């Protein structure tokens, strides 16, 4: 859950969450974060890839 002044965001935990050796978000040719519904976030050594 994320709370803001006039907004609250609630979501499930990711089913995939990967990090590099420095504990930065990182996925080698795969998402660094993936949710059950298919939404994914790609990152390379902590830098988000859009």
N, C-alpha and C positions, 0 to 999 in steps of 0.2 A: 504494500500500500504506500502511496505517495500522497501527502497532504499539502494542499496549497490554500490560500485565503478563501477562494470560492470554488475549489475543485478538489476532488479526491479520485485518484486513479488506482484501481484494483485489478490485478492480473494474476494468473497462475504462475507458478515457478517454471523456469525453463526446463526442458527435458534434456538439453545439451548446453554445457557451459565449459569452455576450454580456455586455458591460459598458457602462456609461455613460461620459460624458466624464471622470469622476473615477475611473475604473477600479473602480467598484463594480458588483457583480452587478446586472444590469438587463435585463428583457425587456419591451418595449412590446407588450402584448396577445399575448405568446408566452412560453414558458419561458425563463428565463435559463440553465438547464442542462438538457440532454436527453441521455439515453443511448439506445443502439441498441435496447434492449429496451422502450423506451417510457416508462421512468421519467423524470419531469420535476420540476424545482424551479423555482418561480416566485419572482421577487424584483423589487423596485422600488427602485432607487437604494440597493442594499445591504441592504435590509430583506426578510427572507424572508416570503413570503405563504403562509399555510397554508390 
